[in-house]
Amino acid sequence: MRRLLGKITGFMSNRTMVGVDKTGNKYFTRIEEVDGVMKEKRWVIFKGEEDPTSIPVEWICWLNGQRKKAPTLEEMMELEARRERVRQNVALLKKEEEERIAKEGSKGKHVSPGKVSGPDLKSFIQQFPVPSEGYEVEESPSEMGGLRNPQESLAEEAKDESESSEPTGSGASFRPGTWQPPS
């Protein structure tokens, strides 16, 4: 019992208040011995209801040990001013975006928010050449009635062999195979 009472009083008297945030949460630290090693322990006492989302980022970093020193009052004021500037910039950008959408809507081009229009196919189609005069498409022998001369068929067979995926021959007659992805 005495030991428990001693720990409670030691806990209360041994803590050091490091700072207070804008919502009134108080931050404390104390040095305690754990397994023969002196360690700093950090914690927060919430003002009112215990809400972890009310802790500012700079204090979360201090509690987790990501920063060694607690945030100063000047630093907290600078960060709050910066957050306010960001909020104002966001509001300004939203307003500009709404005005831009309203202008596009008056021009007849209507894009509903959250939906993206399709690709511009005109620029895609312009990439392909248009058949012009003098442009002839070669017909394959099968389209011409299936008639071939023997030299063409031999050349085509040799071409098929040269395009095989396995290497053939050795020395001067070596022909490397083509790589095929595994299927």
Secondary structure, DSSP 8 states (H G I E B T S, - for coil): -HHHHHHHHHHHHH-EEEEE-TT--EEEEEEEEETTEEEEEEEEE-SSS--GGGS-HHHHHHHHTSSSS---HHHHHHHHHHHHHHHHHHHHHHHHHHHHHHHHHHTT----TT------HHHHHTTS----TT------TTTTTS---HHHHHHHHHHHHHT-SS-B--GGG-B--------
